[in-house]
């Protein structure tokens, strides 16, 4: 069952609010920040504001920037789709590896720096708030620090060499550009400081689902360490995965398909999700930052879906490649539990309804369902209630398996748990086999591209000759996107990434 922790309010104010009542709290712009935080309630609102930016990672300012779709269309299992090649051109260029400084999904940059700014406000002012216990202050610091690292992690993976700061900037709002390696060291160093604080719970308590936990922070740490191929921290990351496992706070769900239903949100396997709600949802095309649901299920929905199917008539982005469906052996519940072959189950979709890059396969995990907008009060298209599952326990097990192998051990016991749940009979246990297992487990969850890059397989796998649509091979020069030209115009000291 979904527990609403945070909601979005698009105002000129710094702060937003949370809870089922959607009470908006506005910051008086004439009141200096150092005088605003007079009690714990106001600081709590500031902490909630730091979470708010997460919800914009599906659609922002007329541009699609979906957290899972954007990296997936750079890999091999998910195509771009949509009406045609002119529909969301930044996504098409992402898909084709033809991004330029002026044509890209740069709203991700804006969203993440907004989240960093809000996190930094918590860190700067929390110690000055009267009446707060030291334990609560430490908890807020830990949450804000992990959120800041999460936002930087996205910027780091997409752009690499980015402006970095730990304290909010003053005019002219320019700061040093760090190398990708330096950004990494800052982020993992701050996460390690949080671990030493030991104030985060391993799992969120009832009603607090969506807040940062120790398990979520451990998963973020392992993700960054593995992407950096930081061999000196492999043992630490493995230890954190084992700590999650040995806590017995999480377990695999037996029915894979049930994970993706509304009733499957915050199940025993869920470590961290980004919450969306349809009840009372006011998000609209004219107010995309208002509180509510997500547009992502409609974005990838089935064009021409009938009412009898139980799915909405969607827009056809993110079609699943036939090769992704075919890679599963019979009996692997992840195939039909995560991918929908619509024509095999329902009346075929008329040809005139099909969209660009149509394959007939759709991502069942996040697809738009007929009852997915119950209780919304604005645009139904934008207010689906499907949470984004960012970290699942299955990934903890696969991280542990891979880190065991990378440190000279045998991760087969962890790997086998995932395979057994799926009904998979594969037997390989080396890193390449684990990467393939991750591919099967996480289709459409935004993991595949990063896995190919960090494992060194991207140049081998992402060849135009092996792709139905691309004309350009992936090369190491494509690892980082070009810095947005608008940011370079603001700061002439920014050095554009190589190859752009």
Buried (B, 14 or more C-beta within 10 A) or exposed (E): EBBBBBBBBBBEBBBBBBEEEBEEBBBEEEEEBEEBBEEBEBBBBBBBBBBBBBBBBBBBEEBBBBBBBBBBBBBBBBBBBBEEBEBBEBBBBBBBBBBEBEBBBBBBBBBBBBBBBBBBBBBBBBEBBEEBEEEBBBBBBBBBBBBBBBBBBBBBBBBBBBBBBBEBEEEEEBBEBBEBEBBBBBBBEBBEEBBEEEBBBBBBEEEEBBBBBBBBBBBBBBBBBBBBEBEEBBEBBBEBBBBBBEEEBBEBBEEBBEBBBBEBBBBEBBBBBBBBBBBBBBBBEEBBBBBBBBBBBBBBBBBBBBEEBEBBBBBBBBBBBBBBBEBBEEEBBBBBBBBBBBEEEBEEBEEEBBBBBBBBBBBBBBBBBBEBBBEBBBBBBBBBBBBBBBBBBBBBBBBBBBBBBBEEEEBBEBBBBBBEBBBBEBEEBEBEBBBBBBBBBBBBBBBBBBBBBBBEBBBEBBBBEEBEBBEEBBEEEBBBBBBBBEBBEEBEEBEEBEEE
